[in-house]
Amino acid sequence: MKNIAGLMKQASQMQKKMEEMQASLEAMTIEGTAGAGMVTVTLSGKNELRSVRIDPKLADPEEMEMLQDLLVAAHADARRKIEALSAEEMQKLTGGLNLPPGLKLPF
């Protein structure tokens, strides 16, 4: 029985460390670039698109802000769709078993 108690304590400590690591990652922002820096995107640690910057040489400068906003909106729409599809597929996989929100499989 001591082994089980020790194992449970280790699992609890590991879970706490994982939660701290996830919180740290979620607080980060990461930039990605393409075209020798002509396009830059900024993502949050939660993989949410925060901003898009496009060099004015690539598009009409008067429409640049709208183009950048549309790219962010399109990314958000695609993310919502993939999350919904993933949830639907998970529902099929679990046979309708209602799992707690935020529970991600595999463990």
Backbone torsions as a table, in degrees:
resi	resn	phi	psi	omega
1	MET	NA	-29.8	178.7
2	LYS	-61.6	-37.0	-180.0
3	ASN	-63.6	-39.0	179.8
4	ILE	-66.8	-43.3	179.0
5	ALA	-63.0	-42.2	178.0
6	GLY	-64.9	-40.7	178.8
7	LEU	-64.5	-41.0	178.5
8	MET	-64.8	-39.5	178.8
9	LYS	-64.9	-43.5	178.2
10	GLN	-62.7	-42.0	179.2
11	ALA	-62.6	-40.7	178.6
12	SER	-64.2	-43.0	178.9
13	GLN	-65.2	-40.9	179.2
14	MET	-63.8	-41.6	179.5
15	GLN	-62.3	-42.4	179.4
16	LYS	-62.4	-44.6	179.2
17	LYS	-63.1	-39.4	178.7
18	MET	-65.3	-40.5	178.2
19	GLU	-63.8	-41.0	177.7
20	GLU	-64.2	-42.1	179.4
21	MET	-64.5	-43.1	179.2
22	GLN	-62.4	-42.0	178.8
23	ALA	-62.9	-40.2	178.8
24	SER	-64.4	-44.5	178.9
25	LEU	-64.0	-40.4	-178.6
26	GLU	-64.8	-27.5	-179.1
27	ALA	-78.9	-13.8	-177.1
28	MET	-78.5	156.4	167.3
29	THR	-127.1	138.9	-176.1
30	ILE	-126.8	137.8	176.8
31	GLU	-107.0	142.2	173.1
32	GLY	-124.1	145.4	-179.0
33	THR	-128.7	158.0	176.0
34	ALA	-147.5	162.6	177.5
35	GLY	60.6	46.5	179.5
36	ALA	54.7	39.6	177.1
37	GLY	85.9	5.5	-179.1
38	MET	-74.6	-21.8	176.1
39	VAL	-130.4	129.9	178.9
40	THR	-131.1	133.0	174.5
41	VAL	-120.5	147.2	177.8
42	THR	-120.3	125.4	178.7
43	LEU	-113.8	148.5	172.0
44	SER	-81.6	170.3	176.4
45	GLY	-65.2	-15.0	176.4
46	LYS	-90.6	9.0	179.5
47	ASN	68.9	28.4	176.0
48	GLU	-95.6	133.3	178.5
49	LEU	-72.9	119.8	-178.0
50	ARG	-96.4	-39.9	-179.5
51	SER	-157.7	159.7	175.8
52	VAL	-133.0	131.7	173.9
53	ARG	-122.2	129.6	-178.8
54	ILE	-123.0	130.8	178.0
55	ASP	-59.8	131.9	-178.7
56	PRO	-57.7	-20.1	178.5
57	LYS	-65.7	-19.3	-176.5
58	LEU	-88.9	-14.0	-176.9
59	ALA	-154.9	172.1	177.7
60	ASP	-63.5	118.5	-177.4
61	PRO	-57.0	-29.8	-179.9
62	GLU	-70.9	-21.6	-178.7
63	GLU	-106.5	3.4	-173.1
64	MET	-59.9	-47.7	-177.5
65	GLU	-62.2	-41.9	178.7
66	MET	-64.8	-41.6	179.0
67	LEU	-60.5	-44.5	179.9
68	GLN	-64.6	-43.2	178.0
69	ASP	-63.6	-39.5	178.9
70	LEU	-65.0	-37.1	177.5
71	LEU	-65.1	-41.5	177.6
72	VAL	-63.3	-44.4	-179.8
73	ALA	-64.2	-40.8	179.0
74	ALA	-64.6	-40.0	177.7
75	HIS	-62.7	-44.6	179.9
76	ALA	-61.9	-40.6	178.9
77	ASP	-63.3	-44.3	179.2
78	ALA	-63.7	-41.0	178.4
79	ARG	-62.0	-44.2	178.9
80	ARG	-60.8	-41.7	-179.2
81	LYS	-65.4	-42.8	-179.4
82	ILE	-69.3	-35.4	176.8
83	GLU	-65.1	-40.9	178.5
84	ALA	-65.6	-42.9	178.9
85	LEU	-64.4	-42.0	178.6
86	SER	-62.4	-42.8	179.3
87	ALA	-63.5	-40.5	178.8
88	GLU	-63.8	-44.1	179.3
89	GLU	-66.6	-38.6	178.2
90	MET	-64.4	-38.5	178.4
91	GLN	-61.2	-41.7	177.8
92	LYS	-63.8	-43.3	-176.7
93	LEU	-64.9	-41.0	-176.5
94	THR	-86.2	0.5	176.7
95	GLY	64.5	33.8	177.8
96	GLY	84.7	1.8	178.1
97	LEU	-65.5	123.0	-180.0
98	ASN	-80.6	105.3	178.5
99	LEU	-90.4	152.9	178.8
100	PRO	-58.8	145.6	177.7
101	PRO	-58.2	140.0	178.4
102	GLY	86.3	-9.5	179.0
103	LEU	-72.8	123.8	-177.7
104	LYS	-114.5	131.7	177.1
105	LEU	-107.5	150.0	-4.3
106	PRO	-73.3	160.2	-174.8
107	PHE	-68.2	NA	NA
